[in-house]
Amino acid sequence: MNGTVFETGNGEQLLEYLKAQGMAVVVWNPTMDMVCSGCHAASVVDTKHTFFEDGGKAKRACIERELVRMGFRQGQSGFYNIVESILLIAQMQRGQPIRVTSDIYPKVALRRGSTASSVERTIRNAIESVWKRSNLRTLQEMYPYPCDNLNGRPTNAEFLINMAGNFRE
């Protein structure tokens, strides 16, 4: 069997090889941070998710997997609205103002053939559902951001912006 050998701990060398071979692989490190090698940068330093160029398919898959791990259901109408919203926010330039209600919801609605108010409602319902039925300890590990909301869950904008931060390039 032919194989390529890499130095232990040299993740960048492995990622460069995978990129050169056109491979997309998901690698879990011991701290459970996810690195997707189908994405943009070849470095894993100080990033939770790293992406090479593949048209965003690997990024979308990573977002979907992360949401499912949190307790979101793919059959729920808000699931794909959340994925689209996170993708849109993650693609924005740092420092650019993020106006979820006036910018993100209408764009998601246009992509998904819906209305902005429907997008907002389905996202809110999906977040409420996960925070009601999922294990709170698991949620706190996967979503370590403070929730100042009286409901004990993040608002739509807080959730989308914080999650998108994990997928920024």
Accessible surface in RSA format (square Angstrom, percent):
REM  Atomic radii and reference values for relative SASA: ProtOr
REM  Chains: A
REM  Algorithm: Lee & Richards
REM  Probe-radius: 1.40
REM  Slices: 20
REM RES _ NUM      All-atoms   Total-Side   Main-Chain    Non-polar    All polar
REM                ABS   REL    ABS   REL    ABS   REL    ABS   REL    ABS   REL
RES MET A   1   242.49 125.6 150.37  99.5  92.12 219.3 128.58 109.3 113.91 150.9
RES ASN A   2   152.73 105.3 128.61 124.3  24.12  58.1  33.48  80.6 119.25 115.3
RES GLY A   3    68.89  85.0   0.00   N/A  68.89  85.0  34.76  95.4  34.14  76.5
RES THR A   4    73.92  52.6  44.99  45.6  28.93  68.9  32.50  43.6  41.42  62.6
RES VAL A   5   137.68  90.6 114.59 103.7  23.09  55.6 117.84 102.4  19.84  53.8
RES PHE A   6    53.21  26.6  31.44  19.5  21.77  56.6  32.68  19.8  20.52  58.7
RES GLU A   7   123.77  71.1 109.32  82.7  14.46  34.4  46.35  89.6  77.43  63.2
RES THR A   8   145.82 103.7 111.74 113.3  34.08  81.2  83.36 112.0  62.46  94.4
RES GLY A   9    81.45 100.4   0.00   N/A  81.45 100.4  41.92 115.0  39.53  88.5
RES ASN A  10    50.78  35.0  41.48  40.1   9.30  22.4  12.80  30.8  37.98  36.7
RES GLY A  11    31.54  38.9   0.00   N/A  31.54  38.9  25.93  71.2   5.61  12.6
RES GLU A  12    78.84  45.3  78.01  59.0   0.83   2.0  23.80  46.0  55.05  44.9
RES GLN A  13    73.06  40.9  64.51  47.1   8.55  20.4  27.49  58.5  45.58  34.6
RES LEU A  14    61.85  34.4  61.85  44.3   0.00   0.0  61.85  43.4   0.00   0.0
RES LEU A  15     6.92   3.9   6.92   5.0   0.00   0.0   6.92   4.9   0.00   0.0
RES GLU A  16    88.50  50.8  85.98  65.1   2.52   6.0  41.64  80.5  46.86  38.3
RES TYR A  17    71.80  33.5  65.73  37.4   6.06  15.8  44.96  33.8  26.84  33.1
RES LEU A  18    13.68   7.6  13.68   9.8   0.00   0.0  13.68   9.6   0.00   0.0
RES LYS A  19    95.54  46.6  80.84  49.6  14.69  35.0  44.89  40.4  50.65  53.9
RES ALA A  20    84.60  77.8  42.82  66.1  41.78  95.0  54.72  77.1  29.87  79.1
RES GLN A  21    94.38  52.8  65.62  48.0  28.76  68.5   4.69  10.0  89.69  68.0
RES GLY A  22    70.07  86.4   0.00   N/A  70.07  86.4  36.21  99.4  33.86  75.8
RES MET A  23    85.16  44.1  74.99  49.6  10.17  24.2  67.25  57.2  17.90  23.7
RES ALA A  24    73.66  67.7  42.40  65.4  31.25  71.1  42.86  60.4  30.79  81.6
RES VAL A  25    59.75  39.3  52.74  47.7   7.01  16.9  58.02  50.4   1.73   4.7
RES VAL A  26    54.29  35.7  31.72  28.7  22.56  54.4  31.72  27.6  22.56  61.2
RES VAL A  27    59.35  39.1  55.96  50.7   3.39   8.2  59.17  51.4   0.18   0.5
RES TRP A  28    94.89  38.1  68.60  33.2  26.29  61.7  50.45  26.9  44.44  72.1
RES ASN A  29    54.11  37.3  48.53  46.9   5.58  13.4  24.25  58.4  29.87  28.9
RES PRO A  30   136.62  99.6  99.72  90.9  36.90 134.1 113.05  93.3  23.57 146.5
RES THR A  31   102.21  72.7  77.61  78.7  24.60  58.6  82.80 111.2  19.41  29.3
RES MET A  32   104.19  54.0  97.23  64.3   6.96  16.6  75.42  64.1  28.76  38.1
RES ASP A  33    50.94  35.7  50.94  50.7   0.00   0.0   2.28   5.4  48.66  48.5
RES MET A  34     1.33   0.7   1.03   0.7   0.30   0.7   1.03   0.9   0.30   0.4
RES VAL A  35    15.75  10.4  15.72  14.2   0.03   0.1  15.72  13.7   0.03   0.1
RES CYS A  36     1.85   1.4   1.48   1.7   0.37   0.9   1.48   3.8   0.37   0.4
RES SER A  37     0.44   0.4   0.00   0.0   0.44   1.0   0.33   0.7   0.11   0.2
RES GLY A  38     6.37   7.9   0.00   N/A   6.37   7.9   5.45  15.0   0.92   2.1
RES CYS A  39     0.57   0.4   0.20   0.2   0.37   0.9   0.57   1.4   0.00   0.0
RES HIS A  40    75.75  41.4  64.15  44.6  11.60  29.7  43.68  45.0  32.07  37.3
RES ALA A  41    52.81  48.6  45.82  70.7   6.99  15.9  52.78  74.3   0.03   0.1
RES ALA A  42    24.05  22.1  16.94  26.1   7.10  16.2  17.19  24.2   6.85  18.2
RES SER A  43    42.05  35.5  40.23  53.7   1.82   4.2  33.30  70.9   8.75  12.3
RES VAL A  44    49.29  32.4  38.82  35.1  10.47  25.2  38.82  33.7  10.47  28.4
RES VAL A  45    93.41  61.5  79.25  71.7  14.16  34.1  84.70  73.6   8.71  23.6
RES ASP A  46   145.09 101.6  99.22  98.8  45.87 108.5  42.68 100.4 102.41 102.1
RES THR A  47    64.65  46.0  46.12  46.8  18.53  44.2  53.43  71.8  11.21  17.0
RES LYS A  48    60.37  29.4  49.91  30.6  10.46  24.9  32.38  29.1  27.99  29.8
RES HIS A  49     3.08   1.7   0.06   0.0   3.02   7.7   0.02   0.0   3.05   3.6
RES THR A  50     5.06   3.6   2.09   2.1   2.97   7.1   5.06   6.8   0.00   0.0
RES PHE A  51     6.35   3.2   4.20   2.6   2.15   5.6   4.27   2.6   2.08   6.0
RES PHE A  52     9.77   4.9   8.11   5.0   1.66   4.3   8.11   4.9   1.66   4.8
RES GLU A  53   138.41  79.5 112.90  85.4  25.51  60.7  34.95  67.6 103.46  84.5
RES ASP A  54    51.35  36.0  28.93  28.8  22.43  53.0  36.54  86.0  14.82  14.8
RES GLY A  55    82.06 101.2   0.00   N/A  82.06 101.2  43.43 119.2  38.63  86.5
RES GLY A  56    29.97  37.0   0.00   N/A  29.97  37.0  23.15  63.5   6.82  15.3
RES LYS A  57   160.72  78.4 153.89  94.4   6.84  16.3  99.16  89.3  61.56  65.6
RES ALA A  58    14.99  13.8   8.25  12.7   6.74  15.3  14.78  20.8   0.21   0.6
RES LYS A  59     7.06   3.4   6.72   4.1   0.34   0.8   6.11   5.5   0.95   1.0
RES ARG A  60    81.14  34.1  81.14  41.4   0.00   0.0  31.28  42.8  49.85  30.2
RES ALA A  61    33.74  31.0  30.62  47.3   3.12   7.1  33.18  46.7   0.56   1.5
RES CYS A  62     0.16   0.1   0.16   0.2   0.00   0.0   0.00   0.0   0.16   0.2
RES ILE A  63     0.45   0.3   0.38   0.3   0.07   0.2   0.38   0.3   0.07   0.2
RES GLU A  64    32.25  18.5  32.19  24.4   0.06   0.1   3.26   6.3  28.98  23.7
RES ARG A  65    90.26  37.9  87.24  44.5   3.02   7.2  57.00  77.9  33.25  20.2
RES GLU A  66     6.05   3.5   5.93   4.5   0.11   0.3   0.28   0.5   5.77   4.7
RES LEU A  67     0.10   0.1   0.10   0.1   0.00   0.0   0.10   0.1   0.00   0.0
RES VAL A  68    69.31  45.6  60.24  54.5   9.07  21.8  60.24  52.3   9.07  24.6
RES ARG A  69    92.95  39.0  69.37  35.4  23.58  56.1  40.65  55.6  52.30  31.7
RES MET A  70     2.68   1.4   0.11   0.1   2.57   6.1   0.26   0.2   2.42   3.2
RES GLY A  71    22.16  27.3   0.00   N/A  22.16  27.3  20.49  56.2   1.68   3.8
RES PHE A  72     4.53   2.3   0.00   0.0   4.53  11.8   0.00   0.0   4.53  13.0
RES ARG A  73   128.50  54.0 124.75  63.6   3.74   8.9  54.38  74.3  74.12  44.9
RES GLN A  74    84.66  47.3  74.67  54.6   9.99  23.8  16.33  34.8  68.33  51.8
RES GLY A  75    80.02  98.7   0.00   N/A  80.02  98.7  43.66 119.8  36.37  81.4
RES GLN A  76    45.67  25.5  35.81  26.2   9.86  23.5  28.40  60.5  17.27  13.1
RES SER A  77    74.51  63.0  59.13  78.9  15.38  35.4  50.93 108.5  23.57  33.0
RES GLY A  78     0.38   0.5   0.00   N/A   0.38   0.5   0.00   0.0   0.38   0.9
RES PHE A  79     0.00   0.0   0.00   0.0   0.00   0.0   0.00   0.0   0.00   0.0
RES TYR A  80    70.59  33.0  70.53  40.1   0.06   0.2  47.29  35.5  23.30  28.7
RES ASN A  81     8.84   6.1   8.84   8.5   0.00   0.0   0.00   0.0   8.84   8.5
RES ILE A  82     0.00   0.0   0.00   0.0   0.00   0.0   0.00   0.0   0.00   0.0
RES VAL A  83     0.12   0.1   0.12   0.1   0.00   0.0   0.12   0.1   0.00   0.0
RES GLU A  84    16.25   9.3  16.25  12.3   0.00   0.0   0.58   1.1  15.68  12.8
RES SER A  85     0.00   0.0   0.00   0.0   0.00   0.0   0.00   0.0   0.00   0.0
RES ILE A  86     0.08   0.0   0.08   0.1   0.00   0.0   0.08   0.1   0.00   0.0
RES LEU A  87     6.11   3.4   6.11   4.4   0.00   0.0   6.11   4.3   0.00   0.0
RES LEU A  88    17.46   9.7  14.82  10.6   2.64   6.6  14.82  10.4   2.64   7.1
RES ILE A  89     1.12   0.6   1.12   0.8   0.00   0.0   1.12   0.8   0.00   0.0
RES ALA A  90     3.89   3.6   0.00   0.0   3.89   8.9   0.00   0.0   3.89  10.3
RES GLN A  91   108.24  60.5  77.67  56.8  30.57  72.8  30.78  65.5  77.46  58.7
RES MET A  92    31.31  16.2  19.96  13.2  11.35  27.0  24.64  20.9   6.67   8.8
RES GLN A  93   141.92  79.4 134.74  98.5   7.18  17.1  43.96  93.6  97.96  74.3
RES ARG A  94   164.40  69.0 138.02  70.4  26.38  62.8  69.82  95.4  94.58  57.3
RES GLY A  95    82.28 101.5   0.00   N/A  82.28 101.5  44.37 121.8  37.91  84.9
RES GLN A  96    86.27  48.2  72.99  53.3  13.29  31.6  24.49  52.1  61.79  46.9
RES PRO A  97    85.21  62.1  71.93  65.6  13.28  48.3  83.02  68.5   2.18  13.6
RES ILE A  98    45.90  26.1  20.91  15.6  24.99  60.2  20.91  15.1  24.99  67.8
RES ARG A  99   129.20  54.2 123.33  62.9   5.88  14.0  55.52  75.9  73.68  44.7
RES VAL A 100     9.93   6.5   5.43   4.9   4.50  10.8   5.43   4.7   4.50  12.2
RES THR A 101   104.61  74.4  97.91  99.3   6.70  16.0  68.92  92.6  35.70  54.0
RES SER A 102    69.51  58.7  47.16  62.9  22.36  51.5  49.34 105.1  20.17  28.3
RES ASP A 103    35.56  24.9  32.42  32.3   3.13   7.4   8.47  19.9  27.08  27.0
RES ILE A 104     2.46   1.4   2.46   1.8   0.00   0.0   2.46   1.8   0.00   0.0
RES TYR A 105     7.56   3.5   7.56   4.3   0.00   0.0   4.06   3.1   3.50   4.3
RES PRO A 106    54.47  39.7  46.57  42.5   7.90  28.7  49.17  40.6   5.30  33.0
RES LYS A 107   112.08  54.7 108.55  66.6   3.53   8.4  62.33  56.1  49.75  53.0
RES VAL A 108     0.00   0.0   0.00   0.0   0.00   0.0   0.00   0.0   0.00   0.0
RES ALA A 109     5.67   5.2   5.47   8.4   0.20   0.5   5.47   7.7   0.20   0.5
RES LEU A 110   154.12  85.8 132.98  95.1  21.13  53.1 137.82  96.8  16.29  43.8
RES ARG A 111   130.97  55.0  90.93  46.4  40.04  95.3  42.58  58.2  88.39  53.6
RES ARG A 112   106.74  44.8  76.82  39.2  29.92  71.2  13.45  18.4  93.29  56.5
RES GLY A 113    74.15  91.4   0.00   N/A  74.15  91.4  40.11 110.1  34.04  76.2
RES SER A 114    47.84  40.4  19.75  26.4  28.08  64.7  21.46  45.7  26.37  36.9
RES THR A 115    82.04  58.4  77.45  78.5   4.59  10.9  77.36 103.9   4.68   7.1
RES ALA A 116    36.12  33.2  30.12  46.5   6.00  13.7  30.35  42.7   5.77  15.3
RES SER A 117    76.30  64.5  66.01  88.1  10.29  23.7  50.87 108.3  25.42  35.6
RES SER A 118    24.27  20.5  24.27  32.4   0.00   0.0   9.36  19.9  14.91  20.9
RES VAL A 119     0.00   0.0   0.00   0.0   0.00   0.0   0.00   0.0   0.00   0.0
RES GLU A 120    51.96  29.8  51.96  39.3   0.00   0.0  23.07  44.6  28.89  23.6
RES ARG A 121   113.22  47.5 113.22  57.7   0.00   0.0  37.76  51.6  75.46  45.7
RES THR A 122    19.32  13.7  16.85  17.1   2.47   5.9  18.35  24.6   0.97   1.5
RES ILE A 123     0.00   0.0   0.00   0.0   0.00   0.0   0.00   0.0   0.00   0.0
RES ARG A 124    77.62  32.6  77.62  39.6   0.00   0.0  23.45  32.0  54.17  32.8
RES ASN A 125    67.24  46.4  63.48  61.3   3.75   9.0  21.78  52.4  45.45  43.9
RES ALA A 126     0.14   0.1   0.02   0.0   0.13   0.3   0.02   0.0   0.13   0.3
RES ILE A 127     0.00   0.0   0.00   0.0   0.00   0.0   0.00   0.0   0.00   0.0
RES GLU A 128    46.69  26.8  45.81  34.7   0.88   2.1  10.94  21.2  35.75  29.2
RES SER A 129    27.16  22.9  20.20  27.0   6.96  16.0  17.87  38.0   9.29  13.0
RES VAL A 130     0.00   0.0   0.00   0.0   0.00   0.0   0.00   0.0   0.00   0.0
RES TRP A 131    35.70  14.3  17.93   8.7  17.78  41.7  13.21   7.0  22.49  36.5
RES LYS A 132   171.22  83.5 134.10  82.3  37.12  88.4  91.87  82.7  79.35  84.5
RES ARG A 133   100.89  42.4  65.08  33.2  35.82  85.3  56.82  77.7  44.07  26.7
RES SER A 134    28.21  23.8   9.41  12.6  18.79  43.3  12.34  26.3  15.87  22.2
RES ASN A 135    95.48  65.8  77.89  75.3  17.59  42.4  31.53  75.9  63.95  61.8
RES LEU A 136   102.83  57.3  98.41  70.4   4.42  11.1  98.52  69.2   4.31  11.6
RES ARG A 137   178.26  74.8 175.06  89.2   3.20   7.6  50.58  69.1 127.68  77.4
RES THR A 138    52.86  37.6  52.46  53.2   0.40   1.0  31.71  42.6  21.15  32.0
RES LEU A 139     1.78   1.0   1.43   1.0   0.35   0.9   1.63   1.1   0.16   0.4
RES GLN A 140   107.58  60.2 101.20  74.0   6.38  15.2  35.03  74.6  72.55  55.0
RES GLU A 141   124.98  71.8  96.11  72.7  28.87  68.7  45.93  88.8  79.04  64.5
RES MET A 142    14.27   7.4  10.66   7.1   3.60   8.6  11.93  10.1   2.34   3.1
RES TYR A 143     5.88   2.7   1.10   0.6   4.77  12.4   1.10   0.8   4.77   5.9
RES PRO A 144    90.79  66.2  58.34  53.2  32.45 117.9  64.53  53.3  26.25 163.2
RES TYR A 145    65.91  30.8  57.43  32.7   8.48  22.1  43.01  32.3  22.90  28.2
RES PRO A 146   105.49  76.9  87.27  79.6  18.21  66.2  99.37  82.0   6.11  38.0
RES CYS A 147    44.08  33.3  17.30  19.3  26.78  62.9   7.96  20.2  36.12  38.9
RES ASP A 148   124.29  87.1  94.65  94.2  29.64  70.1  37.17  87.5  87.13  86.9
RES ASN A 149    36.89  25.4  19.36  18.7  17.54  42.2  10.91  26.3  25.99  25.1
RES LEU A 150   184.18 102.6 149.05 106.6  35.13  88.3 153.38 107.7  30.81  82.9
RES ASN A 151   105.94  73.1  71.38  69.0  34.56  83.2  19.85  47.8  86.08  83.2
RES GLY A 152    43.85  54.1   0.00   N/A  43.85  54.1  32.45  89.0  11.40  25.5
RES ARG A 153    15.51   6.5  15.51   7.9   0.00   0.0   4.66   6.4  10.84   6.6
RES PRO A 154     0.00   0.0   0.00   0.0   0.00   0.0   0.00   0.0   0.00   0.0
RES THR A 155    54.98  39.1  53.55  54.3   1.43   3.4  51.40  69.0   3.59   5.4
RES ASN A 156    12.97   8.9   9.88   9.5   3.09   7.5   8.69  20.9   4.29   4.1
RES ALA A 157    37.29  34.3  35.99  55.5   1.30   3.0  35.99  50.7   1.30   3.5
RES GLU A 158    57.59  33.1  51.83  39.2   5.76  13.7  31.22  60.4  26.38  21.5
RES PHE A 159     0.00   0.0   0.00   0.0   0.00   0.0   0.00   0.0   0.00   0.0
RES LEU A 160     0.00   0.0   0.00   0.0   0.00   0.0   0.00   0.0   0.00   0.0
RES ILE A 161    62.05  35.3  58.29  43.4   3.76   9.1  58.29  42.0   3.76  10.2
RES ASN A 162    39.04  26.9  34.41  33.3   4.63  11.1   3.80   9.2  35.23  34.1
RES MET A 163     0.87   0.5   0.87   0.6   0.00   0.0   0.87   0.7   0.00   0.0
RES ALA A 164     0.31   0.3   0.31   0.5   0.00   0.0   0.31   0.4   0.00   0.0
RES GLY A 165    44.36  54.7   0.00   N/A  44.36  54.7  25.02  68.7  19.34  43.3
RES ASN A 166    17.07  11.8  11.44  11.1   5.63  13.5   2.88   6.9  14.19  13.7
RES PHE A 167     0.28   0.1   0.28   0.2   0.00   0.0   0.28   0.2   0.00   0.0
RES ARG A 168    33.06  13.9  24.40  12.4   8.66  20.6   5.09   7.0  27.97  16.9
RES GLU A 169   109.72  63.0  50.59  38.3  59.13 140.8  53.94 104.3  55.78  45.5
END  Absolute sums over single chains surface
CHAIN  1 A     9612.2       7266.2       2346.0       5231.4       4380.8
END  Absolute sums over all chains
TOTAL          9612.2       7266.2       2346.0       5231.4       4380.8
